[in-house]
Amino acid sequence: MTNLEHWRNYLRDLESPLPLIDWPLYFAVAASLERRVWFGSSKGFEIFPNIYVIVVGGPSVGKSLPMSRAVSMLEKLQAVKGGTLQSALTIAPDSVTLERLTQILASCGDSKILKNPDGTIKRIPHSSISIASEDLAVLFRKNTEDLVRFFVQGYDARNYRRETKNQGKDLITNICISFYGCTQPEFISSQDASLIIGQGFGSRVIFLWGEDKRFRKAKIEIDKEQEQDYEAVKAHLQKLTELCGEVKFSSEAEEFFVYWYEKDFDRTVVNSNKKLEAYYGRKKLHVRKLAMILHFLDNFEFEVQKSSVEKALKLLCSAEIEMHKALCATSKNVLATISEKILECLAKNGREMSIKRIRLAMFDQADVEQQDKCLEFLKQTGQIKIIESKILLLGEQHNESGTS
C-alpha cells in the first residue's frame, strides 16, 4: 500500500470530502521535510517543499478533523537534539500571536547537516515551523498586515526582519513556514480577508472548497488495521525528518515540466475565473513544491520522476475547478454586505428604526463611516428614507403615509 492509501484507510470513517482527507497528509510531508530539501543549486533561488493550504467550507463539512490528525502525528515525531530526545519539528500552538511566533522561531533554530564530497560537514542554520489553524479569523485578529508579511517571507523561505517600538528588532534567518488553515465563507467575505488575500498572501495559497460531506457516519471507530496504517505513515514521516540535500528532476521530468510551462500552460488552465489570476501567476512554483511532496510521500531518493510532476498537475487542476468558490466573496463589495444587513435589520424591527438603534445594531458589523456610506447608497437608490433621526424602509408593504 502507498502512504496515501494507508492514510485514507486510517480516516475512512470521516465524513469529510476526500480532498480534505488527502491534503493534510501532503501538508504533513511538507512539514516533515522543513527547509532541509530543496530544488536549485543557486543560492537565493532555492525552492523548498513548504506549502500553504486554506480550506473554505461550512461549519460541519469536516475541515479541521483531518488536519488535527495530521498535526497530532507530526507532534509525535522525535529527534535527538543536544543529547536528548525531543520533538523533531517545531509546531506552533493552536492560538498564537505574531510576537509569540517570532519568539518561538528565534529560540528553535536548527541546522541542516550537509556532507561534502571530501567528507567534511557543513552546517546551515534554518528556522522552520508548521502552523495549523482551525479558524483564520482568530489567527489574523491582531497585527494583520505584519502577520501577512511574516507569512509571505515564510513561504519564500527568506530572512525575516521586524522592528517594534517596545520589543526592539527581530531577525530570524532562513525562515520556512508550512501552513494549513480552515475558515468559513463568512470570513472570506469580510474586509479583513480581502486585506489578507490581496497582499500577495493569496497567490501563495492553494485554496480548497469543501461543500458537502462525502457520506454520513454516526460513529468513528479505529480498529487494529487502521492503527497499523497510522503507524506506517508516522514511520515514513519520521524518516523524512532525517533527509537533507538538493533535489533534482529526472531528465524526463524536467523535459515534461518545461514543455508544460512554456508550451502547454494555457491549455491546462481549467478555471478562467479572474479571482484565480494571482494563483495561476505562481502555479509554476506550486507544481514544483507539490511534485517534491508527492515524490517524498513514498520515496527517500533525491530525484523526482515525471510521474510525480504529472500527479501534482492533476491534483492542482482538480482543486482549481472549484477554487473560485473558496474565493468568491473576496472581491465582493464589503459595503454591499453591510447594506444588506441594514435592510434585514429594518425589516425585522417594524421597518422603522432610529439612526442610534441602527448604530447599536451594526456596531460589530461596520464602523460609522461605512454605515453612513451604506445609508446614503440605500437612500439614493430609493430603498430607505431618512427623516430627521429616523430611518424608514421603503417598499410595497410600507405605509406610504409614513414616507411623505
C-alpha positions as CSV (number, residue, x, y, z in Angstrom):
1,M,0.0,0.0,0.0
2,T,1.0,3.6,-0.6
3,N,1.1,6.0,2.3
4,L,-1.9,7.8,0.8
5,E,-3.8,4.5,0.9
6,H,-2.7,4.0,4.5
7,W,-3.9,7.5,5.4
8,R,-7.2,7.1,3.7
9,N,-7.9,3.8,5.3
10,Y,-7.0,5.3,8.7
11,L,-9.5,8.1,8.2
12,R,-12.1,6.0,6.3
13,D,-14.9,6.8,8.8
14,L,-14.5,10.6,8.5
15,E,-17.3,12.3,6.6
16,S,-15.0,15.0,5.2
17,P,-14.7,15.3,1.4
18,L,-11.8,13.3,0.0
19,P,-9.6,16.3,-0.8
20,L,-10.0,17.4,2.8
21,I,-8.7,14.0,3.9
22,D,-5.7,14.0,1.5
23,W,-4.3,17.5,1.7
24,P,-3.5,17.3,5.4
25,L,-1.2,14.4,4.6
26,Y,0.6,16.5,1.9
27,F,0.9,19.3,4.5
28,A,2.4,16.7,6.9
29,V,5.0,15.6,4.4
30,A,6.0,19.3,3.7
31,A,6.2,20.0,7.4
32,S,8.4,16.9,8.0
33,L,10.9,18.0,5.3
34,E,11.1,21.6,6.6
35,R,13.9,23.5,4.9
36,R,16.2,20.5,4.6
37,V,15.5,19.6,1.0
38,W,15.2,21.9,-2.0
39,F,15.3,22.4,-5.7
40,G,18.1,24.5,-7.2
41,S,21.8,24.9,-6.6
42,S,21.9,28.7,-7.0
43,K,22.0,30.4,-3.6
44,G,18.9,32.6,-3.1
45,F,16.9,30.8,-5.7
46,E,16.2,27.5,-4.0
47,I,12.6,26.2,-3.9
48,F,11.6,24.4,-0.7
49,P,8.6,21.9,-0.3
50,N,6.7,24.1,2.2
51,I,3.1,24.8,1.1
52,Y,0.1,26.9,2.2
53,V,-3.3,25.4,2.1
54,I,-6.6,27.0,3.2
55,V,-9.9,25.1,3.3
56,V,-13.1,27.1,3.0
57,G,-16.3,25.5,3.8
58,G,-19.3,25.4,6.2
59,P,-19.0,24.7,9.9
60,S,-19.9,21.0,9.7
61,V,-18.3,19.8,6.4
62,G,-15.3,18.3,8.2
63,K,-12.5,20.8,7.6
64,S,-10.5,20.6,10.8
65,L,-10.6,17.0,12.0
66,P,-8.3,15.6,9.3
67,M,-5.9,18.5,9.8
68,S,-5.9,17.8,13.6
69,R,-5.0,14.2,13.0
70,A,-2.1,15.2,10.8
71,V,-0.8,17.7,13.3
72,S,-1.1,15.1,16.1
73,M,1.1,12.8,14.1
74,L,3.7,15.5,13.5
75,E,3.8,16.2,17.2
76,K,4.9,12.6,17.8
77,L,8.0,12.7,15.6
78,Q,11.2,12.8,17.6
79,A,14.9,13.6,17.1
80,V,18.0,13.8,19.2
81,K,18.9,17.4,19.9
82,G,21.6,18.4,22.3
83,G,22.0,14.9,23.5
84,T,18.3,14.5,24.4
85,L,15.3,13.1,22.6
86,Q,13.0,16.0,21.7
87,S,10.2,16.8,19.2
88,A,11.7,16.6,15.7
89,L,9.6,19.6,14.4
90,T,8.6,23.0,15.7
91,I,4.8,23.3,15.6
92,A,3.0,26.5,16.6
93,P,0.4,26.5,19.4
94,D,-3.3,26.3,18.5
95,S,-3.7,30.0,19.3
96,V,-0.7,32.2,18.7
97,T,0.2,35.8,18.1
98,L,2.9,37.2,15.8
99,E,5.0,38.1,18.8
100,R,4.9,34.6,20.1
101,L,5.7,33.1,16.6
102,T,8.8,35.3,16.4
103,Q,9.8,34.2,19.9
104,I,9.4,30.6,19.1
105,L,11.4,30.8,15.8
106,A,14.1,32.8,17.4
107,S,14.6,30.1,20.0
108,C,14.1,27.0,17.8
109,G,16.8,27.5,15.2
110,D,18.2,24.2,13.8
111,S,20.9,23.3,11.4
112,K,21.0,21.3,8.1
113,I,23.9,19.0,8.0
114,L,25.4,18.6,4.5
115,K,28.2,16.2,3.8
116,N,30.6,17.4,1.2
117,P,32.4,15.1,-1.3
118,D,35.6,15.4,0.7
119,G,33.9,14.1,3.8
120,T,33.6,17.4,5.6
121,I,30.4,18.6,7.1
122,K,28.7,21.9,6.6
123,R,26.0,23.2,8.9
124,I,23.4,25.6,7.5
125,P,21.1,27.2,10.1
126,H,17.3,27.3,9.4
127,S,14.2,28.3,11.3
128,S,11.3,26.1,10.2
129,I,7.8,26.0,11.8
130,S,4.5,24.3,11.0
131,I,1.3,26.3,11.6
132,A,-2.2,24.9,11.6
133,S,-5.2,27.0,12.3
134,E,-8.8,25.8,12.7
135,D,-10.0,29.4,12.4
136,L,-8.3,32.1,10.3
137,A,-10.4,34.8,11.8
138,V,-8.7,34.1,15.2
139,L,-5.2,33.8,13.7
140,F,-5.4,37.1,11.9
141,R,-7.4,39.1,14.5
142,K,-4.3,41.2,15.5
143,N,-1.4,42.8,13.6
144,T,-2.9,41.7,10.3
145,E,-0.5,43.5,8.0
146,D,2.6,42.4,9.9
147,L,1.3,38.8,10.1
148,V,0.7,38.7,6.3
149,R,4.2,40.0,5.7
150,F,5.5,37.3,8.1
151,F,3.7,34.6,6.1
152,V,4.9,35.9,2.8
153,Q,8.5,35.8,3.9
154,G,8.0,32.4,5.5
155,Y,6.6,31.0,2.2
156,D,9.5,32.4,0.2
157,A,11.9,31.0,2.9
158,R,13.8,34.3,3.3
159,N,15.2,36.1,6.4
160,Y,12.5,37.8,8.5
161,R,13.2,41.2,10.0
162,R,10.8,43.1,12.3
163,E,11.3,46.1,14.5
164,T,8.8,47.2,17.2
165,K,8.8,50.1,19.5
166,N,8.7,48.1,22.7
167,Q,10.4,44.9,21.8
168,G,13.2,46.1,19.6
169,K,14.5,44.2,16.5
170,D,13.8,40.6,15.4
171,L,16.0,38.9,12.9
172,I,15.2,35.3,12.0
173,T,17.4,33.7,9.4
174,N,16.3,31.1,6.8
175,I,12.7,31.1,7.9
176,C,10.4,28.4,6.4
177,I,6.7,28.0,7.2
178,S,4.3,25.2,6.3
179,F,0.7,26.3,6.8
180,Y,-2.7,24.7,6.8
181,G,-5.8,26.7,7.8
182,C,-9.5,26.4,7.9
183,T,-12.2,29.1,7.7
184,Q,-15.8,29.7,6.8
185,P,-17.1,31.6,3.8
186,E,-18.3,34.4,6.1
187,F,-14.7,35.2,6.9
188,I,-13.5,35.1,3.3
189,S,-16.2,37.7,2.5
190,S,-15.1,40.0,5.3
191,Q,-13.0,43.1,4.9
192,D,-10.1,41.5,6.9
193,A,-9.9,38.6,4.5
194,S,-9.9,41.0,1.5
195,L,-6.9,42.7,3.1
196,I,-5.1,39.4,3.8
197,I,-5.6,37.8,0.4
198,G,-4.9,41.0,-1.5
199,Q,-1.4,41.4,-0.2
200,G,0.4,38.6,-2.1
201,F,-0.5,36.1,0.5
202,G,-3.4,34.7,-1.6
203,S,-1.3,33.8,-4.6
204,R,0.9,31.6,-2.4
205,V,-2.1,29.6,-1.1
206,I,-3.8,26.5,-2.5
207,F,-7.5,27.2,-1.7
208,L,-9.7,24.1,-1.3
209,W,-13.5,24.4,-1.4
210,G,-15.4,22.0,0.9
211,E,-19.2,21.9,0.4
212,D,-20.8,18.6,1.2
213,K,-19.9,15.6,3.3
214,R,-19.0,12.5,1.3
215,F,-21.3,10.4,3.4
216,R,-22.9,10.2,6.8
217,K,-21.3,8.1,9.5
218,A,-22.8,8.0,13.0
219,K,-19.7,6.7,14.8
220,I,-15.9,6.7,14.3
221,E,-14.1,3.5,15.3
222,I,-10.4,2.8,14.8
223,D,-9.5,-0.9,14.5
224,K,-6.1,-2.6,14.7
225,E,-5.7,-2.4,10.9
226,Q,-6.2,1.4,11.0
227,E,-3.8,1.7,13.9
228,Q,-1.2,-0.1,11.7
229,D,-2.0,2.3,8.9
230,Y,-1.4,5.2,11.2
231,E,2.0,3.8,12.4
232,A,3.1,3.1,8.8
233,V,2.6,6.8,7.8
234,K,4.2,8.0,11.0
235,A,7.2,5.9,10.5
236,H,7.6,7.3,7.0
237,L,7.4,10.9,8.2
238,Q,9.9,10.1,10.9
239,K,12.4,9.1,8.2
240,L,11.7,12.2,6.2
241,T,12.8,14.3,9.2
242,E,16.3,12.9,8.7
243,L,16.6,13.8,5.0
244,C,18.8,16.7,3.8
245,G,20.1,17.7,0.4
246,E,19.3,19.1,-3.0
247,V,16.5,17.6,-5.1
248,K,16.5,17.4,-8.9
249,F,14.0,16.4,-11.6
250,S,14.9,13.4,-13.7
251,S,15.7,14.4,-17.3
252,E,12.3,13.1,-18.3
253,A,10.5,15.1,-15.5
254,E,12.5,18.2,-16.4
255,E,11.6,17.9,-20.1
256,F,7.9,17.4,-19.2
257,F,7.8,20.3,-16.8
258,V,9.5,22.7,-19.2
259,Y,7.2,21.8,-22.0
260,W,4.1,22.1,-19.8
261,Y,5.1,25.6,-18.6
262,E,6.5,27.1,-21.8
263,K,4.2,25.4,-24.4
264,D,1.1,23.9,-22.8
265,F,0.3,26.1,-19.8
266,D,-2.7,27.9,-21.3
267,R,-4.4,24.7,-22.4
268,T,-4.2,23.3,-18.9
269,V,-6.0,26.3,-17.2
270,V,-9.2,24.7,-16.1
271,N,-10.8,27.8,-14.4
272,S,-10.7,31.1,-16.1
273,N,-12.3,33.0,-13.2
274,K,-10.4,36.3,-12.6
275,K,-10.1,35.5,-8.9
276,L,-7.5,32.8,-9.8
277,E,-5.2,35.1,-11.8
278,A,-2.7,35.6,-9.0
279,Y,-2.7,31.9,-8.2
280,Y,-2.0,31.0,-11.8
281,G,0.8,33.5,-11.8
282,R,2.5,31.3,-9.2
283,K,1.4,27.9,-10.4
284,K,4.8,27.0,-11.7
285,L,6.0,27.2,-8.1
286,H,3.0,25.3,-6.8
287,V,3.7,22.5,-9.2
288,R,7.4,22.2,-8.2
289,K,6.6,22.2,-4.5
290,L,3.8,19.7,-4.8
291,A,5.8,17.4,-7.1
292,M,8.5,17.3,-4.4
293,I,5.9,16.5,-1.7
294,L,4.3,13.7,-3.8
295,H,7.7,12.2,-4.5
296,F,8.7,12.1,-0.8
297,L,5.3,10.8,0.1
298,D,6.6,7.3,-0.8
299,N,10.3,7.8,-1.5
300,F,13.6,8.9,0.0
301,E,15.6,9.4,-3.1
302,F,16.6,12.9,-4.3
303,E,15.5,12.5,-7.9
304,V,11.8,13.4,-8.7
305,Q,10.3,11.4,-11.5
306,K,7.9,12.6,-14.2
307,S,5.0,10.7,-12.6
308,S,5.2,13.0,-9.5
309,V,5.0,16.1,-11.7
310,E,2.0,14.6,-13.6
311,K,0.3,13.9,-10.3
312,A,1.0,17.4,-9.0
313,L,-0.6,18.9,-12.1
314,K,-3.6,16.6,-11.8
315,L,-4.1,17.4,-8.1
316,L,-3.9,21.1,-8.6
317,C,-6.2,21.1,-11.6
318,S,-8.7,19.1,-9.5
319,A,-8.5,21.8,-6.8
320,E,-8.8,24.6,-9.3
321,I,-12.2,23.5,-10.7
322,E,-13.9,24.9,-7.6
323,M,-11.2,27.2,-6.2
324,H,-13.2,30.3,-7.3
325,K,-15.9,29.2,-4.8
326,A,-13.4,29.5,-2.0
327,L,-12.5,33.0,-3.2
328,C,-15.9,34.1,-4.5
329,A,-16.5,36.6,-1.7
330,T,-13.1,38.2,-1.6
331,S,-13.9,40.6,-4.4
332,K,-17.4,41.3,-3.2
333,N,-18.1,44.9,-2.2
334,V,-18.0,44.9,1.6
335,L,-20.4,47.8,1.7
336,A,-23.0,45.7,-0.2
337,T,-23.0,43.2,2.6
338,I,-23.4,45.9,5.2
339,S,-26.2,47.4,3.2
340,E,-28.0,44.1,3.1
341,K,-27.6,43.7,6.9
342,I,-29.1,47.2,7.4
343,L,-32.2,46.3,5.3
344,E,-32.6,43.0,7.2
345,C,-32.4,44.8,10.5
346,L,-35.1,47.3,9.4
347,A,-37.3,44.5,8.2
348,K,-37.1,42.7,11.5
349,N,-37.8,45.8,13.6
350,G,-41.1,47.2,12.2
351,R,-39.5,48.8,9.1
352,E,-38.6,51.9,11.1
353,M,-35.6,52.5,13.4
354,S,-33.7,55.4,14.8
355,I,-30.2,56.1,13.5
356,K,-29.0,55.4,17.0
357,R,-30.6,52.0,17.1
358,I,-29.1,51.2,13.7
359,R,-25.7,52.2,15.0
360,L,-26.1,49.9,18.0
361,A,-27.3,47.0,15.9
362,M,-24.4,47.4,13.4
363,F,-21.5,48.3,15.6
364,D,-19.9,44.9,15.3
365,Q,-20.5,44.8,11.5
366,A,-19.2,48.1,10.3
367,D,-17.7,51.4,11.6
368,V,-19.7,54.7,11.5
369,E,-18.1,55.8,8.2
370,Q,-19.1,52.6,6.5
371,Q,-22.6,52.8,7.9
372,D,-23.0,56.3,6.6
373,K,-21.9,55.3,3.1
374,C,-24.4,52.5,3.1
375,L,-27.2,54.6,4.4
376,E,-26.5,57.2,1.7
377,F,-26.4,54.5,-1.0
378,L,-29.7,53.0,0.2
379,K,-31.3,56.5,0.3
380,Q,-30.1,57.4,-3.2
381,T,-31.4,54.1,-4.6
382,G,-34.8,54.5,-3.0
383,Q,-34.6,51.7,-0.6
384,I,-34.8,53.8,2.6
385,K,-35.9,57.3,3.6
386,I,-34.3,59.3,6.3
387,I,-36.5,61.7,8.2
388,E,-34.6,63.6,10.9
389,S,-33.2,60.9,13.2
390,K,-35.4,58.0,11.8
391,I,-34.7,55.6,9.0
392,L,-37.7,54.2,7.1
393,L,-37.6,51.0,5.0
394,L,-39.4,51.7,1.7
395,G,-41.3,49.2,-0.4
396,E,-44.8,48.0,-1.3
397,Q,-45.6,46.8,2.2
398,H,-44.7,50.1,3.9
399,N,-47.4,52.6,4.7
400,E,-46.9,55.4,2.2
401,S,-48.2,57.9,4.6
402,G,-45.1,57.4,6.7
403,T,-42.8,58.3,3.9
404,S,-44.2,61.6,2.6
